[in-house]
Amino acid sequence: MPKKIIVAYLPVLHSGYINFFKQNPDCSTLYIIGPDIIDNYRPIQKDVRALTPEIAKEAISSLNLFDEIKIVDTDDIKKLNDTSTAIVMPDEDICQELAQKYLDRANVTFSPSFLRWDRARSNAQDPIIADLEISEDKLDKEILNKAYTEAIKSSDIWRRVGALIAKNGRITASAHNQATPNEHSSVIMGDPRNNYNKGVGIEQSIFIHAESKLIAQAAKMGVSLNGTDMYVTTFPCPVCAKLIAFSGISRLFFAEGYGMLDGAETLKIHGVKLIKVNVKPKVDDPSILIPYPEK
């Protein structure tokens, strides 16, 4: 039987890693990715919270889960590239790149354990699952169609989004994603977000999102959003999801969209009910009718 080992990047030690180790009891050896590999992988260089491999090794050694724990460099990884070794790695970006570069002949298995936010998970777009059945309510459809009408006002060629605040079925505020410092800025200067793919570089845009604008307007006017409903054409980005979660808004109605960086989970944890409305927009504007890819 081939020797079986775990190769992993260990920036922290938490229950997820311990469970990952225990799920692979036939792996008696742990190889911790060392500094020469880490120093050449920029996304994790910026993680100031990360333990050094030496400290991670010392901490894991105290758990008595492995017969051998070793900090490895690139040369060590290359030596594993043969069929006599079975390797288990967390399914994350740095491990996938190492396997692709140096372990093309090895027997590598990727574990789906979620141990940290790597680059792929940070940019991932997942379908949103509503808390309730899809709404077929006539009033919900009417309000969301008004949100689509609001979205047409946006000058964003990337994605036009409309959002409304309602209380007891009555609309109290509306907004669309708007360029700053004025509506025409994107036409004059362009938008740096155009250099990125969907779901990436959201913070680079010169546009304020419709949801953020609604919450900012309410703060400016001293209006409480506690117990209100928000209707939005496209599910909020991670930043807007956090703002909504802490704003007092009780329910979020949306027609289409994607979940990124656990935005849906953040909303649910803070008591915001998610409701998908099955509505076909009455407005004929292709820029707001192109669905986000599910994967």
N, C-alpha and C positions, 0 to 999 in steps of 0.2 A: 504494500500500500504506500502511495507517495506521501511524503511529509506534507503536513498541512499547517499553514501559518496565516496569521493576520498581519496585513500591512495597512497602517492607518496614520492619518494626520491627527494629532491629539492636542488641540489648543486649550482644551479645558477637560476636567474630569467631572462628569455628571452622571445621573442614573441612566441616561440614554446610552452612553458608552459602556457602562457596566452591564446593562441588559444585552447590548450587542456582543460583548465578550462571552456572556453566559449562554447566549444562543448558539455559540460555536464552541462547545466544550471539547471537541476533538482537535482544536487548534492549541497546541501546547507552547507555541512560540509567538511572540508579538514583536513585530518590527515597527518602530516609531519613526516616522519621516523626520529626518534630521535637518539641521540649519542650512546645509549647502543647497538642498532642494527648496526649502522655504524661502531662502534669500533670492531665488530665481523665479519665484512665483508671486507676482506683484499683488494680486487681490488679497492674499493673506499677510503680506508684509504690513499692511495698514491696520491690522487688528491688534490694538495696543493691549487688549485683555489677555492675549494668548500666553499660555505657560511656555516656558522653554522646554525643549524635548527632555532635558535632564531632570527638570522638576516633575514633568509628566511621568517619566520612567520611575522616579522614586515613589510617587504617589501610587501608581498602579502596582508596584512591587509589594506594597504593604497589603494588598488584597489577596495575594497568593493564588492568583488565577492562572499564572503561566509558569512553565519550567524555565523559560528563557525570555528575557526582554532585551532588545537591542536597538540602539539608535542607528539608523542606516543612512548612508549617502547614496549618490547616484551609482557608484561602482557596485555597492552592495545590491542595489535593485537589479542591475544588469546581470549579476551572478544568479539571480533567481529565474532567468529566462530559459527554462527548459521544462520538458514534460514531466520531470520527476517530482515537481513541487506543485502542490495545490495551494492557491492563494485566495484568501477572502479579503475583500476591501469594501469599505463603505461606498455606497453609490453616490459619489460627489465629484466635483470637477477635478480637483487635484489628483485624485486616485485614477480617474478615467484617463487623464493626460499621461500619467506615469505608465499606466498599462499600455496605452497606445504607442508610446515612444520606446519603451524598454522591455515589455513583457508580451510580445506578439506570439511567442511560442509557449508561454506558460499557461497553465490551467487556472484562469482567473474567474472568480465568482464575485459579483457585486451584490452586497446586501442592501436592501431598500431602506434600512434604518435611517430615520431623520435625526442627524446628530448636530447639524449646524446649518445656518443659512449660507450655502455656497452661491456662486454666481448664477448657476442655472435655476436654483430654487428662487432666488431673489427676483428673477425676471419671468418666472413661470406664470402662465395664465391658465387658470382653472375655471371650469364652469361653475356658476353660482347656483347653489341649491337653496331654494326659498324655504323658510320655516313653515309656511302654509301651502295649501294647494294653490296652483296658479289662479290668480284672480280673473274672473270673467265679469266682475262688477261693472255696470254701465258707467257709474260715476268715475271709477278709477280710470277707465278707458278714456273718458272725456277729458279728465285732468291731464293724463299723459299725452293726449293729442295736443293739448295746449302747450305742454312742455316741448313737443316737437316743433310747434309753430314758433316758440321762443328761440329754439335752437337755430332756426334759419337766419336769425339776426347776426350770428357769429361770423367773423371774417376768417376763422381758422380753417385752412384747407385740409388740415390733418384729421380733425374730427369736430363736428359741431354738436354741442351738448346743450340741452335746455333743462332747467330745474325749477321747481316751484315749491313753495311752502304752503301748506293748507292746514286749517284748523276746523274740525267738524265738517269737512267737505267744502269749506270756503277758502278760495285761494287768497293768501295775504301778501305774497311776494313772489317775484319771478326774476330769473337771471339766466344768462347764457355765458359760455366761456368767452372772455373778452381780452383782446390784446392790451398791453400796457406799454407806455403811459397813456396811449389813446387807442381808439378802435382801429386806426389806420396804420399803426406802427408795423404790423406784420407785412403790409403791402409795401411800405417804404423801405424797411430794413430787412425784411425776411424774418424767419423764425429759426433759431439754432436747433430746435427740436427736429427739424426736417432732416438732420444728419443722422438720426437714430431710427431703429426699427420700432415697431409697435411694442409698447410695454417697457421701453428702454429710454432713459434720458428724460423722464417726465419733468424733472426739476429744471431742465434746461430751457423750457418753453417761456416765451414772454407773455403767455396767456395766464390770466387768473381763471381757475376753473369755476364753473357755474355754482357748484355746491359751496366752495370756499367763499365766493362772492356773496351768496345769500347769508351765510353765517356772519361774515364781516359787516354786511349792511345792517343786520339785526343788532349786532353789538354797537354799531355807530348810533343807531336810533334808540338804544336802550330797550329793545323789545326781547322778551324772553321767548325762547324756542321750546321751552319745556312742554312736553305733551303734544307737540305738533307732528305733522307728517311731512316728509319730503318726497316729492315725485321727481325722478330724474330719468332722462332718456337712456343713458348708459351707466352701468354700475360704477360707483366711485373708484378713483385711484387710491392707493394706500394712504396718501397724505389726507385726502378729503375724507376717507373712511374714518381716520382717527379724529378729525375735527367733528364729524357727525356724531361719533361715539360719545364725545364729551360735551356735546351741545345741548342735550336734553331732548333731542328729537326722538320720538317713540317708534315711528315706523318709517321704513324706507321702501318706496314703491319704485320699481325699475322695469324697463321693457327689454333691455338687451345688455350684454356686457360680459365682463370677465373679472376674476378675482386674482389679485396679485399681492404677494407678500402677506398673505393671511388677512387681508382686509375684511373679508366676510366674518372670519372668526373674531376679530377685534370688535366688530359691530355687535355680534351676538353676545359676547361676554359682557358688554356694557348695556345689554337689554334692548337693543334696537332690533325690532322684528323686521325681517326681510321678506318682501312680497313681490313676486314677479307677476306682472300684468300681461296677459295675452292680448296684445293690441297691435293692430296693423296701422301704422301712421297714415293719416289722411293726406299729409303734405307730400309733394313729389319733389324730393331733393336727394339725389344719389349720395351726396356727401354724408348724410346721416343714416343711410339705409344699408351701408356695407357692414356686415357683421364681423366682429373680431373672430379670428381663428380660434378654435377650441384648444389647439395644440401648436 
